Amino acid sequence: MNFKKCALPVALVACFALSGCQSNADEHAADVYQTDQLNSKQETKTVNIISVLPAKVAVDNTANKRAAQTTGAILGAVAGGVIGHNVGSRSNTNTATGAVVGGTAGAAAGSMVNDKTLVEGVSLTYKEGTKVYTSTQVGKACQFSTGLAVVISTSYNETRIQPNTKCPEKS
């Protein structure tokens, strides 16, 4: 029977497609700007970073969840249709039933992707004048070191502490 020949490739494709639904949250990093923030005056201050601690930041992942549900439904419907067609009498009824069941199962599998995902972040404690503050943001601990750093404010009560060092390059 062709069932095993069809099921394995479809299952592998589905696993790869659904595993790609992890948000990396790069757009939330302090050194990433939206187009409406370009070429505009932004208040800038220098601060002294006292400590850099690792943190986790929960970011919205609903767009990836919707994509996983859609991809799962499509892949499931195709796989179910192929399997349904190859089982029994190769009838249109088996093909349609397999496609509906496969599509439903694929969408259900895609719905297992979380609405929120945890990404790497940092908790920066810094001194501004005589006051000490903490700012948590998306980024890697290796992007920051104690000492002088720049804070750019694009809106009220926002702290975008710019990375003041680089992470070692992987070779």
DSSP file with accessible surface (Angstrom, degrees, kcal/mol):
  #  RESIDUE AA STRUCTURE BP1 BP2  ACC     N-H-->O    O-->H-N    N-H-->O    O-->H-N    TCO  KAPPA ALPHA  PHI   PSI    X-CA   Y-CA   Z-CA
    1    1 A M    >         0   0  166      0, 0.0     3,-0.5     0, 0.0     4,-0.4   0.000 360.0 360.0 360.0 146.9    0.0    0.0    0.0
    2    2 A N  T 3>  +     0   0   62     84,-0.3     4,-1.9     1,-0.2     5,-0.2   0.437 360.0 100.1 -82.3   0.2    1.2    3.6   -0.7
    3    3 A F  H 3> S+     0   0   88      1,-0.2     4,-2.6     2,-0.2     5,-0.2   0.927  83.7  44.6 -54.8 -49.3    0.0    4.8    2.7
    4    4 A K  H <> S+     0   0  174     -3,-0.5     4,-1.5     1,-0.2    -1,-0.2   0.875 110.9  54.4 -66.8 -36.1    3.5    4.7    4.2
    5    5 A K  H  4 S+     0   0  157     -4,-0.4    -1,-0.2     1,-0.2    -2,-0.2   0.862 116.4  37.6 -65.5 -34.7    5.1    6.3    1.2
    6    6 A C  H  X S+     0   0   29     -4,-1.9     4,-1.4    -3,-0.2    -2,-0.2   0.858 112.7  54.9 -83.9 -39.2    2.7    9.3    1.3
    7    7 A A  H  X S+     0   0   27     -4,-2.6     4,-2.7    -5,-0.2     5,-0.2   0.897 101.5  55.5 -68.5 -40.9    2.5    9.8    5.1
    8    8 A L  H  X S+     0   0  111     -4,-1.5     4,-2.5    -5,-0.2     5,-0.2   0.957 109.7  42.9 -63.4 -51.3    6.2   10.1    5.9
    9    9 A P  H  > S+     0   0   68      0, 0.0     4,-2.4     0, 0.0    -1,-0.2   0.921 116.4  48.9 -62.2 -39.2    7.0   13.0    3.6
   10   10 A V  H  X S+     0   0   38     -4,-1.4     4,-2.5     1,-0.2    -2,-0.2   0.923 111.3  49.7 -66.1 -41.3    3.9   14.9    4.4
   11   11 A A  H  X S+     0   0   51     -4,-2.7     4,-2.4     1,-0.2    -1,-0.2   0.915 111.4  49.3 -63.6 -40.8    4.5   14.4    8.2
   12   12 A L  H  X S+     0   0   85     -4,-2.5     4,-2.3    -5,-0.2     5,-0.2   0.928 111.2  48.6 -65.0 -44.1    8.0   15.7    7.8
   13   13 A V  H  X S+     0   0   77     -4,-2.4     4,-2.7    -5,-0.2     5,-0.2   0.926 111.6  50.6 -61.5 -42.4    6.9   18.7    5.8
   14   14 A A  H  X S+     0   0   24     -4,-2.5     4,-2.6     1,-0.2     5,-0.3   0.922 109.6  50.3 -62.4 -42.8    4.3   19.5    8.4
   15   15 A C  H  X S+     0   0   84     -4,-2.4     4,-2.1     1,-0.2    -1,-0.2   0.929 113.1  45.6 -62.2 -44.8    6.8   19.2   11.3
   16   16 A F  H  X S+     0   0  148     -4,-2.3     4,-0.8     2,-0.2    -2,-0.2   0.909 113.9  49.1 -65.8 -40.6    9.2   21.6    9.6
   17   17 A A  H  < S+     0   0   36     -4,-2.7     3,-0.5    -5,-0.2    -2,-0.2   0.927 115.5  42.5 -65.7 -43.5    6.5   24.1    8.7
   18   18 A L  H >< S+     0   0   36     -4,-2.6     3,-1.2     1,-0.2    -1,-0.2   0.826 107.6  59.6 -75.9 -28.5    5.0   24.2   12.2
   19   19 A S  H 3< S+     0   0   85     -4,-2.1     3,-0.4    -5,-0.3    -1,-0.2   0.723  93.2  68.7 -72.9 -16.2    8.4   24.3   14.0
   20   20 A G  T 3< S+     0   0   60     -4,-0.8    -1,-0.3    -3,-0.5    -2,-0.1   0.315  74.4  92.6 -81.4  11.9    9.2   27.5   12.1
   21   21 A C    <   +     0   0   14     -3,-1.2     2,-0.6     2,-0.1    -1,-0.2   0.073  50.5 119.7 -97.8  24.4    6.5   29.3   14.1
   22   22 A Q        -     0   0  124     -3,-0.4     2,-0.2    42,-0.1    95,-0.0  -0.805  61.3-133.1 -90.4 124.0    8.7   30.6   16.9
   23   23 A S        -     0   0   15     -2,-0.6    36,-0.1     1,-0.1    -2,-0.1  -0.541  15.3-167.0 -76.2 137.5    8.8   34.3   17.2
   24   24 A N        -     0   0   97     -2,-0.2    -1,-0.1    95,-0.1    96,-0.1   0.568  21.3-147.3-100.3 -11.3   12.2   35.9   17.5
   25   25 A A    >   +     0   0    0      1,-0.1     3,-2.1    35,-0.1     4,-0.3   0.683  44.9 147.1  59.8  21.4   10.9   39.4   18.5
   26   26 A D  G >   +     0   0   97      1,-0.3     3,-1.7     2,-0.2    -1,-0.1   0.837  64.1  66.9 -56.3 -31.5   13.8   41.2   16.8
   27   27 A E  G 3  S+     0   0   91      1,-0.3    -1,-0.3     4,-0.0     5,-0.1   0.666  95.6  57.8 -67.4 -11.1   11.4   44.1   16.0
   28   28 A H  G <  S+     0   0  100     -3,-2.1   110,-0.5     3,-0.0    -1,-0.3   0.464  79.8 116.3 -95.6  -2.3   11.1   44.8   19.7
   29   29 A A  B X  S-a  138   0A  11     -3,-1.7     3,-1.6    -4,-0.3   110,-0.1  -0.275  76.4-116.8 -67.6 154.7   14.9   45.4   20.3
   30   30 A A  T 3  S+     0   0    6    108,-0.8    -1,-0.1     1,-0.3   132,-0.1   0.773 112.9  53.2 -64.7 -25.7   16.0   48.8   21.4
   31   31 A D  T 3  S+     0   0   75    130,-0.1     2,-0.4     2,-0.0    -1,-0.3   0.165  90.6  91.3-100.3  22.5   18.0   49.4   18.2
   32   32 A V    <   -     0   0   49     -3,-1.6     2,-0.3    -5,-0.1    -5,-0.0  -0.962  57.7-169.3-116.4 131.1   15.1   48.6   15.8
   33   33 A Y        -     0   0   63     -2,-0.4     2,-0.2     2,-0.0    -2,-0.0  -0.900  20.3-124.5-122.8 149.2   13.0   51.5   14.6
   34   34 A Q    >   -     0   0  100     -2,-0.3     3,-2.0     1,-0.1     4,-0.4  -0.504  35.8-108.2 -81.8 158.7    9.7   51.8   12.8
   35   35 A T  G >  S+     0   0  123      1,-0.3     3,-1.3     2,-0.2    -1,-0.1   0.830 118.4  60.2 -61.8 -30.7    9.6   53.8    9.6
   36   36 A D  G 3  S+     0   0  131      1,-0.2    -1,-0.3     3,-0.0    -3,-0.0   0.591 101.0  56.9 -74.3  -6.0    7.6   56.6   11.3
   37   37 A Q  G X  S+     0   0   32     -3,-2.0     3,-0.7     2,-0.0    -1,-0.2   0.487  86.3 103.5 -97.9  -4.9   10.5   57.0   13.8
   38   38 A L  T <  S+     0   0   96     -3,-1.3     3,-0.1    -4,-0.4    -3,-0.0  -0.461  83.9  10.4 -79.8 151.1   13.1   57.7   11.1
   39   39 A N  T 3  S+     0   0  176      1,-0.2     2,-0.3    -2,-0.1    -1,-0.2   0.807 100.7 118.6  55.0  33.5   14.4   61.2   10.4
   40   40 A S  S <  S-     0   0   61     -3,-0.7     2,-0.3     2,-0.0    -1,-0.2  -0.954  72.3-100.4-127.7 152.9   12.8   62.6   13.4
   41   41 A K        -     0   0  207     -2,-0.3     2,-0.4    -3,-0.1    -3,-0.0  -0.508  41.4-175.9 -72.3 131.1   14.3   64.3   16.5
   42   42 A Q        -     0   0   44     -2,-0.3   112,-0.2   113,-0.0     2,-0.1  -0.997  30.4-110.6-131.8 134.8   14.5   62.0   19.5
   43   43 A E  E     -B  153   0A 122    110,-0.9   110,-2.8    -2,-0.4     2,-0.4  -0.413  38.4-168.1 -64.3 134.0   15.6   62.9   23.0
   44   44 A T  E     +B  152   0A  82    108,-0.2     2,-0.3    -2,-0.1   108,-0.2  -0.981  10.9 172.1-129.9 137.2   18.9   61.3   23.8
   45   45 A K  E     -B  151   0A  66    106,-2.3   106,-3.1    -2,-0.4     2,-0.4  -0.944  27.7-125.3-134.8 159.5   20.7   61.0   27.1
   46   46 A T  E     +B  150   0A  94     -2,-0.3     2,-0.3   104,-0.2   104,-0.2  -0.868  31.3 178.4-104.9 142.3   23.7   59.2   28.4
   47   47 A V  E     -B  149   0A   5    102,-2.6   102,-2.3    -2,-0.4     2,-0.6  -0.881  30.1-117.4-133.8 168.2   23.4   56.9   31.4
   48   48 A N  E     -BC 148 127A  80     79,-2.1    79,-2.6    -2,-0.3     2,-0.4  -0.936  25.0-141.4-112.1 111.5   25.7   54.7   33.4
   49   49 A I  E     -BC 147 126A   2     98,-3.2    98,-2.2    -2,-0.6    77,-0.3  -0.604  19.7-179.2 -73.2 125.6   24.7   51.0   33.2
   50   50 A I  E     +     0   0A  79     75,-3.2     2,-0.3    -2,-0.4    76,-0.2   0.813  64.2   5.4 -93.7 -40.7   25.3   49.4   36.7
   51   51 A S  E     - C   0 125A  34     74,-1.7    74,-2.2    94,-0.1     2,-0.5  -0.998  52.3-154.1-148.5 151.5   24.3   45.9   35.9
   52   52 A V  E     + C   0 124A  37     -2,-0.3    72,-0.2    72,-0.2    94,-0.1  -0.987  23.1 176.9-125.0 115.1   23.2   43.6   33.1
   53   53 A L  E     - C   0 123A  91     70,-2.3    70,-3.2    -2,-0.5    -2,-0.0  -0.936  32.1-109.2-120.8 144.8   21.0   40.7   34.0
   54   54 A P  E     + C   0 122A 109      0, 0.0     2,-0.3     0, 0.0    68,-0.3  -0.368  42.2 174.2 -68.0 150.0   19.4   38.1   31.7
   55   55 A A  E     - C   0 121A  24     66,-2.1    66,-2.5    82,-0.1     2,-0.4  -0.956  27.9-128.9-147.7 163.9   15.6   38.2   31.4
   56   56 A K  E     - C   0 120A 146     -2,-0.3     2,-0.5    64,-0.2    64,-0.2  -0.962  19.5-157.6-116.2 138.8   12.8   36.6   29.4
   57   57 A V  E     - C   0 119A  33     62,-2.4    62,-2.3    -2,-0.4     2,-0.6  -0.973  11.0-139.9-120.3 126.2   10.3   38.7   27.6
   58   58 A A  E     - C   0 118A  61     -2,-0.5     2,-0.3    60,-0.2    60,-0.2  -0.772  28.9-176.3 -85.5 119.4    6.8   37.4   26.6
   59   59 A V  E     - C   0 117A   9     58,-2.8    58,-2.1    -2,-0.6     2,-0.1  -0.853  33.2 -91.6-118.6 155.7    5.9   38.6   23.1
   60   60 A D  E     + C   0 116A  91     -2,-0.3    56,-0.2    56,-0.2   -35,-0.1  -0.396  38.9 172.5 -65.2 133.1    2.8   38.2   21.0
   61   61 A N     >  +     0   0    4     54,-3.6     4,-1.9    -2,-0.1    55,-0.2   0.113  41.2 114.2-127.6  18.7    2.9   35.1   18.8
   62   62 A T  H  > S+     0   0   39     53,-0.5     4,-2.5     1,-0.2     5,-0.2   0.849  74.2  56.3 -67.2 -32.2   -0.7   35.1   17.4
   63   63 A A  H  > S+     0   0   60      1,-0.2     4,-2.2     2,-0.2    -1,-0.2   0.929 109.8  45.9 -64.4 -41.6    0.4   35.8   13.8
   64   64 A N  H  > S+     0   0   51      2,-0.2     4,-2.4     1,-0.2    -1,-0.2   0.862 110.6  54.0 -67.8 -34.2    2.6   32.8   13.9
   65   65 A K  H  X S+     0   0   42     -4,-1.9     4,-2.4     2,-0.2    -2,-0.2   0.936 109.1  47.6 -64.7 -44.9   -0.2   30.7   15.4
   66   66 A R  H  X S+     0   0  145     -4,-2.5     4,-2.4     1,-0.2    -2,-0.2   0.911 112.1  50.2 -61.7 -41.5   -2.6   31.7   12.6
   67   67 A A  H  X S+     0   0   45     -4,-2.2     4,-2.9     1,-0.2     5,-0.2   0.910 110.3  50.0 -63.4 -40.2    0.0   30.9   10.0
   68   68 A A  H  X S+     0   0    0     -4,-2.4     4,-2.8     2,-0.2    -2,-0.2   0.896 110.3  50.0 -65.9 -39.1    0.6   27.5   11.7
   69   69 A Q  H  X S+     0   0   64     -4,-2.4     4,-2.4    41,-0.4    41,-0.2   0.932 114.0  44.8 -64.7 -44.0   -3.1   26.8   11.7
   70   70 A T  H  X S+     0   0   82     -4,-2.4     4,-2.5     2,-0.2    -2,-0.2   0.946 116.3  45.4 -65.1 -47.9   -3.5   27.7    8.0
   71   71 A T  H  X S+     0   0   52     -4,-2.9     4,-2.9     1,-0.2     5,-0.3   0.921 113.9  50.1 -62.1 -43.3   -0.3   25.7    7.0
   72   72 A G  H  X S+     0   0    4     -4,-2.8     4,-2.7    -5,-0.2    35,-0.4   0.906 110.5  49.6 -61.8 -41.4   -1.4   22.8    9.1
   73   73 A A  H  X S+     0   0   30     -4,-2.4     4,-2.5    33,-0.5    -2,-0.2   0.929 114.0  45.1 -64.7 -43.6   -4.9   22.8    7.6
   74   74 A I  H  X S+     0   0  103     -4,-2.5     4,-2.4     2,-0.2     5,-0.2   0.959 117.1  43.3 -66.2 -49.8   -3.5   22.9    4.0
   75   75 A L  H  X S+     0   0   38     -4,-2.9     4,-2.8     1,-0.2     5,-0.2   0.903 115.4  50.4 -63.2 -39.8   -0.9   20.2    4.6
   76   76 A G  H  X S+     0   0   14     -4,-2.7     4,-3.2    -5,-0.3    27,-0.5   0.899 110.0  49.7 -64.3 -41.2   -3.4   18.1    6.5
   77   77 A A  H  X S+     0   0   32     -4,-2.5     4,-2.5    25,-0.4    -2,-0.2   0.927 113.5  45.6 -65.0 -43.3   -6.0   18.4    3.7
   78   78 A V  H  X S+     0   0   88     -4,-2.4     4,-2.5     2,-0.2     5,-0.2   0.954 117.0  44.3 -63.5 -49.2   -3.5   17.4    1.0
   79   79 A A  H  X S+     0   0   12     -4,-2.8     4,-2.9    -5,-0.2     5,-0.3   0.932 114.9  48.7 -62.4 -44.6   -2.1   14.5    3.1
   80   80 A G  H  X S+     0   0   10     -4,-3.2     4,-3.1    -5,-0.2    19,-0.5   0.900 111.5  50.1 -62.7 -39.7   -5.6   13.3    4.1
   81   81 A G  H  X S+     0   0    9     -4,-2.5     4,-2.4    17,-0.4    -1,-0.2   0.923 112.9  45.8 -64.2 -44.0   -6.8   13.5    0.5
   82   82 A V  H  X S+     0   0   57     -4,-2.5     4,-1.9     2,-0.2    -2,-0.2   0.942 116.7  44.5 -64.2 -46.5   -3.8   11.5   -0.8
   83   83 A I  H  X S+     0   0   39     -4,-2.9     4,-0.8    -5,-0.2    -2,-0.2   0.936 113.9  49.9 -64.5 -45.8   -4.1    8.9    2.0
   84   84 A G  H >< S+     0   0   10     -4,-3.1     3,-0.6    -5,-0.3    11,-0.3   0.894 110.7  50.3 -59.9 -38.7   -7.9    8.7    1.6
   85   85 A H  H 3< S+     0   0   66     -4,-2.4    -1,-0.2     1,-0.2    -2,-0.2   0.871 111.5  47.9 -66.9 -37.3   -7.5    8.2   -2.1
   86   86 A N  H 3< S+     0   0   27     -4,-1.9     2,-0.5    -5,-0.2   -84,-0.3   0.516  96.0  86.2 -84.0  -6.7   -5.0    5.4   -1.7
   87   87 A V  S X< S-     0   0   60     -4,-0.8     3,-0.8    -3,-0.6     4,-0.3  -0.833 101.9 -30.7 -95.3 130.4   -7.1    3.6    1.0
   88   88 A G  T 3  S-     0   0   67     -2,-0.5    -3,-0.0     1,-0.2    -4,-0.0  -0.439 126.5  -1.4  74.1-128.4   -9.6    1.1   -0.3
   89   89 A S  T 3  S-     0   0   93     -2,-0.2    -1,-0.2     1,-0.1    -3,-0.1   0.282  86.0-118.3 -90.6   8.4  -11.3    1.7   -3.6
   90   90 A R    <   +     0   0  128     -3,-0.8    -5,-0.1    -6,-0.3     2,-0.1   0.857  57.8 165.4  57.1  39.0   -9.7    5.0   -4.6
   91   91 A S     >  -     0   0   35     -4,-0.3     4,-1.9    -7,-0.2    -1,-0.2  -0.425  51.8-120.2 -86.5 160.2  -13.1    6.7   -4.6
   92   92 A N  H  > S+     0   0  136      1,-0.2     4,-2.8     2,-0.2     5,-0.2   0.821 114.1  58.7 -64.8 -32.8  -13.8   10.4   -4.5
   93   93 A T  H  > S+     0   0   98      2,-0.2     4,-2.8     1,-0.2     5,-0.2   0.932 106.5  46.3 -63.4 -45.5  -15.7    9.9   -1.2
   94   94 A N  H  > S+     0   0   53      2,-0.2     4,-2.6     1,-0.2    -9,-0.2   0.905 113.6  49.9 -62.4 -40.8  -12.5    8.5    0.4
   95   95 A T  H  X S+     0   0   39     -4,-1.9     4,-2.3   -11,-0.3   -11,-0.2   0.946 114.1  43.7 -63.0 -48.5  -10.4   11.3   -1.0
   96   96 A A  H  X S+     0   0   56     -4,-2.8     4,-2.5     2,-0.2     5,-0.2   0.920 114.7  49.2 -64.4 -43.4  -12.9   14.0    0.2
   97   97 A T  H  X S+     0   0   77     -4,-2.8     4,-2.8    -5,-0.2     5,-0.3   0.931 112.2  48.9 -62.2 -44.7  -13.3   12.4    3.6
   98   98 A G  H  X S+     0   0   15     -4,-2.6     4,-2.9    -5,-0.2   -17,-0.4   0.905 111.0  50.4 -61.3 -40.4   -9.5   12.1    4.0
   99   99 A A  H  X S+     0   0   29     -4,-2.3     4,-2.7   -19,-0.5     5,-0.2   0.921 112.6  46.0 -65.6 -42.7   -9.0   15.8    3.0
  100  100 A V  H  X S+     0   0   98     -4,-2.5     4,-2.4     2,-0.2     5,-0.2   0.950 116.8  43.8 -65.1 -47.9  -11.6   17.0    5.5
  101  101 A V  H  X S+     0   0   93     -4,-2.8     4,-2.6    -5,-0.2     5,-0.2   0.937 116.4  47.6 -64.2 -43.9  -10.3   14.9    8.3
  102  102 A G  H  X S+     0   0   12     -4,-2.9     4,-2.7    -5,-0.3   -25,-0.4   0.907 111.8  49.8 -64.0 -41.4   -6.6   15.8    7.5
  103  103 A G  H  X S+     0   0   12     -4,-2.7     4,-2.4   -27,-0.5    -1,-0.2   0.917 112.2  47.7 -63.7 -41.7   -7.4   19.5    7.2
  104  104 A T  H  X S+     0   0   94     -4,-2.4     4,-2.3    -5,-0.2    -2,-0.2   0.931 113.6  47.1 -64.2 -45.4   -9.2   19.5   10.5
  105  105 A A  H  X S+     0   0   60     -4,-2.6     4,-2.5    -5,-0.2    -2,-0.2   0.906 112.0  50.9 -64.7 -39.3   -6.3   17.6   12.2
  106  106 A G  H  X S+     0   0   10     -4,-2.7     4,-2.3     2,-0.2   -33,-0.5   0.908 110.3  48.2 -65.1 -41.4   -3.7   19.9   10.6
  107  107 A A  H  X S+     0   0   34     -4,-2.4     4,-1.6   -35,-0.4    -1,-0.2   0.905 111.4  51.3 -65.2 -38.7   -5.6   23.0   11.8
  108  108 A A  H  < S+     0   0   53     -4,-2.3     4,-0.4     2,-0.2    -2,-0.2   0.911 109.4  49.9 -64.4 -40.6   -5.8   21.5   15.3
  109  109 A A  H >< S+     0   0   35     -4,-2.5     3,-1.4     1,-0.2    -2,-0.2   0.922 109.6  51.7 -63.6 -40.6   -2.1   20.8   15.3
  110  110 A G  H >< S+     0   0    0     -4,-2.3     3,-1.5     1,-0.3   -41,-0.4   0.824  99.4  64.1 -65.5 -29.0   -1.4   24.4   14.3
  111  111 A S  T 3< S+     0   0   46     -4,-1.6    -1,-0.3     1,-0.3    -2,-0.2   0.634  84.9  75.8 -72.4  -8.7   -3.5   25.7   17.1
  112  112 A M  T <   +     0   0  145     -3,-1.4    -1,-0.3    -4,-0.4     2,-0.2   0.602  69.2 105.6 -77.7  -9.9   -1.0   24.1   19.6
  113  113 A V  S <  S-     0   0   25     -3,-1.5   -52,-0.0    -4,-0.2   -91,-0.0  -0.539  82.3-109.7 -68.0 133.7    1.4   27.0   18.8
  114  114 A N        -     0   0  113     -2,-0.2   -49,-0.1     1,-0.1    -1,-0.1  -0.309   7.1-136.1 -68.8 149.4    1.3   29.4   21.8
  115  115 A D  S    S+     0   0   80    -55,-0.1   -54,-3.6   -51,-0.1   -53,-0.5   0.751  95.8  36.4 -71.3 -27.7   -0.2   32.8   21.7
  116  116 A K  E    S-C   60   0A 124    -56,-0.2     2,-0.3   -55,-0.2   -56,-0.2  -0.941  71.5-166.6-123.6 149.2    2.8   34.1   23.6
  117  117 A T  E     -C   59   0A  12    -58,-2.1   -58,-2.8    -2,-0.3     2,-0.4  -0.981  20.7-123.2-134.9 148.1    6.4   33.1   23.3
  118  118 A L  E     -C   58   0A 109     -2,-0.3     2,-0.3   -60,-0.2   -60,-0.2  -0.786  31.3-177.4 -92.3 131.5    9.4   33.8   25.5
  119  119 A V  E     -C   57   0A  12    -62,-2.3   -62,-2.4    -2,-0.4     2,-0.1  -0.858  35.7 -84.2-123.9 162.9   12.4   35.5   23.9
  120  120 A E  E     +C   56   0A  98     -2,-0.3    19,-1.4   -64,-0.2     2,-0.3  -0.398  56.9 160.1 -67.8 135.3   15.8   36.5   25.2
  121  121 A G  E     -CD  55 138A   1    -66,-2.5   -66,-2.1    17,-0.3     2,-0.3  -0.849  29.3-129.3-143.8 179.7   16.0   39.8   27.0
  122  122 A V  E     -CD  54 137A   0     15,-2.6    15,-2.2    -2,-0.3     2,-0.6  -0.981   6.1-145.0-136.4 147.4   18.0   41.8   29.4
  123  123 A S  E     -CD  53 136A  24    -70,-3.2   -70,-2.3    -2,-0.3     2,-0.6  -0.971  24.4-163.8-111.0 112.6   17.2   43.7   32.6
  124  124 A L  E     -CD  52 135A   0     11,-3.1    11,-2.5    -2,-0.6     2,-0.5  -0.888   8.6-161.7-105.2 122.5   19.5   46.8   32.7
  125  125 A T  E     +CD  51 134A  28    -74,-2.2   -75,-3.2    -2,-0.6   -74,-1.7  -0.897  24.6 170.1 -99.6 128.1   20.0   48.7   35.9
  126  126 A Y  E     -CD  49 133A   8      7,-2.8     7,-3.0    -2,-0.5     2,-0.5  -0.950  32.1-127.7-141.5 158.7   21.3   52.2   35.2
  127  127 A K  E     -CD  48 132A  96    -79,-2.6   -79,-2.1    -2,-0.3     2,-0.5  -0.924  18.4-176.5-110.5 127.9   22.0   55.4   36.9
  128  128 A E  E >   - D   0 131A  49      3,-2.8     3,-1.9    -2,-0.5     2,-0.4  -0.961  69.1 -45.2-123.8 108.5   20.7   58.7   35.5
  129  129 A G  T 3  S-     0   0   71     -2,-0.5    -2,-0.0     1,-0.3   -82,-0.0  -0.549 122.8 -26.5  67.5-122.7   21.8   61.6   37.5
  130  130 A T  T 3  S+     0   0  135     -2,-0.4     2,-0.3    -3,-0.1    -1,-0.3   0.436 122.2  88.9-102.3   0.0   21.3   60.6   41.2
  131  131 A K  E <   - D   0 128A 126     -3,-1.9    -3,-2.8     0, 0.0     2,-0.4  -0.727  64.9-142.6-102.3 150.3   18.5   58.2   40.5
  132  132 A V  E     + D   0 127A  85     -2,-0.3     2,-0.3    -5,-0.2    -5,-0.2  -0.919  24.5 175.9-111.6 133.4   18.7   54.4   39.7
  133  133 A Y  E     - D   0 126A  89     -7,-3.0    -7,-2.8    -2,-0.4     2,-0.4  -0.861  21.1-140.6-129.8 165.6   16.3   52.8   37.2
  134  134 A T  E     - D   0 125A  84     -2,-0.3     2,-0.4    -9,-0.2    -9,-0.2  -0.990  13.6-173.7-128.2 138.5   15.7   49.5   35.6
  135  135 A S  E     - D   0 124A   8    -11,-2.5   -11,-3.1    -2,-0.4     2,-0.5  -0.995   7.5-159.9-131.5 125.6   14.7   48.9   32.0
  136  136 A T  E     + D   0 123A  81     -2,-0.4     2,-0.3   -13,-0.2   -13,-0.2  -0.908  25.6 155.8-105.4 131.8   13.9   45.4   30.6
  137  137 A Q  E     - D   0 122A  18    -15,-2.2   -15,-2.6    -2,-0.5     2,-0.2  -0.965  47.8 -84.8-150.2 163.6   14.1   45.0   26.8
  138  138 A V  E    S+aD  29 121A  13   -110,-0.5  -108,-0.8    -2,-0.3     2,-0.3  -0.524  77.9  90.6 -70.3 134.6   14.6   42.4   24.1
  139  139 A G  S    S-     0   0    7    -19,-1.4     2,-0.4    -2,-0.2    -2,-0.0  -0.923  72.4 -79.9 161.0 178.8   18.2   41.8   23.5
  140  140 A K    >   -     0   0  106     -2,-0.3     3,-2.1     1,-0.1     4,-0.2  -0.866  29.6-127.5-109.6 144.6   21.2   39.6   24.4
  141  141 A A  G >  S+     0   0   38     -2,-0.4     3,-1.8     1,-0.3    -1,-0.1   0.843 108.6  64.2 -58.8 -31.8   23.3   40.2   27.5
  142  142 A a  G 3  S+     0   0   54      1,-0.3    -1,-0.3    26,-0.0    -3,-0.0   0.650  91.2  66.1 -70.6 -10.3   26.4   40.2   25.3
  143  143 A Q  G <  S+     0   0   43     -3,-2.1    22,-1.5    23,-0.1    21,-1.1   0.555 102.3  54.0 -83.0  -8.2   25.2   43.4   23.6
  144  144 A F    <   +     0   0   12     -3,-1.8     2,-0.3    -4,-0.2   -92,-0.1  -0.947  57.8 176.8-130.5 147.5   25.5   45.4   26.9
  145  145 A S        -     0   0   51     -2,-0.4   -96,-0.2     3,-0.1   -94,-0.1  -0.958  42.0 -87.1-140.9 160.7   28.2   46.0   29.4
  146  146 A T  S    S+     0   0   91     -2,-0.3     2,-0.3   -96,-0.1   -96,-0.2  -0.314  88.6  50.9 -64.4 151.9   28.5   48.2   32.5
  147  147 A G  E    S+B   49   0A  23    -98,-2.2   -98,-3.2     2,-0.0  -100,-0.1  -0.766  95.4   2.9 118.6-162.9   29.5   51.7   31.9
  148  148 A L  E     +B   48   0A 122     -2,-0.3     2,-0.3  -100,-0.2  -100,-0.2  -0.298  63.2 162.4 -66.7 135.6   28.4   54.5   29.6
  149  149 A A  E     -B   47   0A   4   -102,-2.3  -102,-2.6    -5,-0.0     2,-0.4  -0.955  33.6-116.2-146.7 165.9   25.4   54.0   27.3
  150  150 A V  E     -B   46   0A  55     12,-0.4    12,-3.0    -2,-0.3     2,-0.5  -0.885  17.7-158.9-109.7 135.0   22.9   56.0   25.3
  151  151 A V  E     -BE  45 161A   2   -106,-3.1  -106,-2.3    -2,-0.4     2,-0.5  -0.963   6.9-166.0-111.9 126.4   19.2   56.1   25.9
  152  152 A I  E     -BE  44 160A  25      8,-2.1     8,-0.9    -2,-0.5     2,-0.6  -0.953   4.0-158.6-112.5 128.7   17.0   57.3   23.1
  153  153 A S  E     +B   43   0A  23   -110,-2.8  -110,-0.9    -2,-0.5     3,-0.1  -0.932  19.6 170.1-110.0 118.3   13.4   58.2   23.9
  154  154 A T  S    S+     0   0   39     -2,-0.6     2,-0.3     1,-0.2    -1,-0.1   0.570  74.3  11.8 -99.8 -12.5   10.9   58.1   21.0
  155  155 A S  S >  S-     0   0   73      3,-0.1     3,-1.5  -112,-0.1    -1,-0.2  -0.971 100.7 -64.4-154.6 167.5    7.8   58.5   23.2
  156  156 A Y  T 3  S+     0   0  218     -2,-0.3     3,-0.1     1,-0.3    -2,-0.1  -0.234 117.0   5.4 -57.2 137.5    7.0   59.4   26.8
  157  157 A N  T 3  S+     0   0  143      1,-0.2     2,-0.4    -4,-0.0    -1,-0.3   0.723  96.9 132.8  63.2  23.7    8.3   57.0   29.5
  158  158 A E    <   -     0   0   45     -3,-1.5     2,-0.5     2,-0.0    -1,-0.2  -0.893  38.0-165.7-105.4 136.1   10.2   54.9   26.9
  159  159 A T        +     0   0   46     -2,-0.4     2,-0.6   -23,-0.1    -6,-0.1  -0.970   9.8 177.1-121.7 116.0   13.7   53.8   27.5
  160  160 A R  E     -E  152   0A  27     -8,-0.9    -8,-2.1    -2,-0.5     2,-0.7  -0.834  12.6-166.9-114.1  86.3   15.7   52.4   24.5
  161  161 A I  E     -E  151   0A   0     -2,-0.6   -10,-0.2   -10,-0.2  -131,-0.2  -0.683  20.2-134.0 -77.7 117.5   19.1   51.8   25.9
  162  162 A Q        -     0   0   33    -12,-3.0   -12,-0.4    -2,-0.7    -1,-0.0  -0.464  25.8 -96.1 -75.1 142.3   21.3   51.2   22.9
  163  163 A P        -     0   0   38      0, 0.0   -19,-0.2     0, 0.0    -1,-0.1  -0.315  33.7-167.3 -54.3 135.8   23.7   48.3   22.9
  164  164 A N        +     0   0   47    -21,-1.1     2,-0.3    -3,-0.1   -20,-0.2   0.215  67.0  27.9-114.7  13.3   27.1   49.5   24.0
  165  165 A T  S    S-     0   0   66    -22,-1.5     2,-0.3   -20,-0.0   -20,-0.0  -0.956  78.2-112.0-157.2 171.9   29.1   46.5   22.9
  166  166 A K        -     0   0  178     -2,-0.3     3,-0.1    -3,-0.1   -23,-0.1  -0.856  25.2-116.6-112.8 150.0   29.0   43.7   20.4
  167  167 A a        -     0   0   40     -2,-0.3   -24,-0.1     1,-0.1     2,-0.0  -0.518  46.1 -93.4 -75.0 147.4   28.4   40.0   20.8
  168  168 A P        -     0   0  111      0, 0.0     2,-0.3     0, 0.0    -1,-0.1  -0.368  44.6-114.9 -60.7 139.5   31.4   37.8   19.8
  169  169 A E        -     0   0  183     -3,-0.1     2,-0.3     1,-0.1    -3,-0.0  -0.581  24.8-121.8 -78.4 140.3   31.0   36.6   16.2
  170  170 A K              0   0  206     -2,-0.3    -1,-0.1     1,-0.1     0, 0.0  -0.628 360.0 360.0 -81.1 136.6   30.6   32.9   15.6
  171  171 A S              0   0  171     -2,-0.3    -1,-0.1     0, 0.0     0, 0.0  -0.518 360.0 360.0-109.2 360.0   33.2   31.4   13.5
